[in-house]
């Protein structure tokens, strides 16, 4: 029978293959579709760790909504695969940024072993049902939650302001 | 012989330990079988209903006077058709797209309970899971539209993406209203809430008793508003008329599946009819009392033993009747209402459905907070 650990490994492999393909595919549509695969793999990881709510949110928000918008924009702009330009300043800079981000994630994990053992299929995330997540989110983390929603509202108002047509009597 | 006996015992142990795997396989086969038979029936229903609306006879040769097997004949014909892939298409994505589109609807099917005991999987996150996985289908539509390398397909796919993203919000918000009342995302628990007895006793005697809430659509004005909004938004999510812009025949040939033929084409249809059933089934379970046959009265049947088996079948029949009725209303709407324009679809979603569903959610929260009842003192 398929054990949780095997399922965890299978989903990890799916997520990793997807992630590698996202950065190696030249065509933006292919890269975006591989990213969908990665998100589905990560959703599977959440499920095997006993965090069904996070898994469902991952599928609905990332795979179902954000990636659809990504694809929509790519199709709208009719992007094609960029020509191979070899090494350039931008590429070097993005490589540097990638290494720095990896270090930012990896260093705390390397320093604090208890973080690494946070969740495995054998000891799943406790208290991850919808009600328990809501209890924490709307009491202890209520302020950060509201701040984030305000930030998103500002971004939305800004985007609408930039995109809308100016009125006739208005100077841009 | 020395090796055979341990091998056999090993095989036996494997077989018993894989009883879980076996039940999973049975569940998968049951879902596949149900989806296929359902799609056959739904296509027949749609053709018969459209014929009625246009004062035609409709299918009437294959499978008796009512043409019941017409879809089977058409399906066989599609299976033997040449599988065309356009030369300029992205071959792999073109071939994968119908399967991806179907995946979401299929996964959603697995989480639907048909009666207190009949369900493939019983998920605590039921409603949320179904909303999440049914959003995957649009990726398949986008893949189909882009990989066809055809402007009609591309326009169709982009309309589908815009439409689905817009109408997911009101439909999810509308589903939040009954979830607010029941306090559960589990579909079985939501139905159980709708048949709680009014006086709070758990072991009821007799065949019928007054229900505490009745069907949730009639629980309060706001749940009824939510039901209407969910139903309209689900029409858009299934790409049904008047929201069938992704495949608008008069403008886009046939939208995102213009280039598809044979079995791949039929997979898109399987997806559409499966999704029609899924959204209608959710509406029936969440708003219309699931397997309860009457609105304000709960039927009290034994759920264990041989009688319980019959009761479960009866409940499943009631649930199916409700879901099929709601699908029939979808068909009715399709053959009655003309298609909307693209901008009208967006105005409908963002200027009407989303604000109204937000108001319904807020008002329902206040009603629950103040304990306002729709029919005070009646039960």
Contacts between the chains, C-beta under 8 A, distances in Angstrom:
chain1	res1	chain2	res2	distance
A	1	B	17	5.9
A	1	B	18	5.5
A	1	B	20	6.0
A	1	B	21	5.4
A	2	B	21	7.1
A	29	B	93	7.9
A	29	B	146	5.7
A	30	B	93	7.9
A	33	B	93	7.3
A	33	B	139	7.4
A	33	B	143	6.8
A	36	B	139	5.8
A	40	B	136	8.0
A	52	B	123	7.7
A	52	B	124	7.1
A	52	B	125	5.4
A	52	B	129	7.8
A	53	B	125	6.3
A	53	B	128	7.4
A	56	B	125	5.5
A	56	B	128	5.1
A	56	B	129	5.4
A	56	B	132	4.5
A	57	B	132	7.5
A	59	B	132	4.3
A	59	B	133	6.2
A	59	B	135	7.3
A	59	B	136	6.9
A	60	B	128	7.6
A	60	B	131	6.3
A	60	B	132	3.7
A	60	B	135	5.7
A	63	B	135	7.4
A	63	B	136	6.3
A	63	B	139	7.2
A	64	B	132	6.4
A	64	B	135	2.9
A	64	B	136	6.1
A	64	B	138	7.2
A	64	B	139	7.8
A	64	B	168	7.6
A	65	B	135	6.7
A	65	B	165	6.1
A	65	B	168	6.9
A	67	B	139	7.0
A	68	B	135	7.7
A	68	B	138	5.5
A	68	B	139	6.7
A	68	B	142	6.8
A	68	B	161	5.1
A	68	B	164	7.0
A	68	B	165	5.9
A	69	B	161	7.6
A	69	B	165	6.5
A	71	B	139	7.5
A	71	B	142	4.9
A	71	B	146	7.6
A	71	B	161	6.7
A	72	B	142	7.7
A	72	B	158	6.1
A	72	B	161	4.5
A	72	B	162	6.7
A	72	B	165	7.7
A	75	B	142	7.3
A	75	B	145	7.7
A	75	B	146	5.9
A	75	B	154	6.3
A	75	B	157	7.0
A	75	B	158	5.5
A	75	B	161	7.9
A	76	B	158	6.8
A	129	B	124	6.8
A	130	B	124	7.8
A	130	B	125	6.7
A	130	B	128	7.3
A	130	B	185	5.9
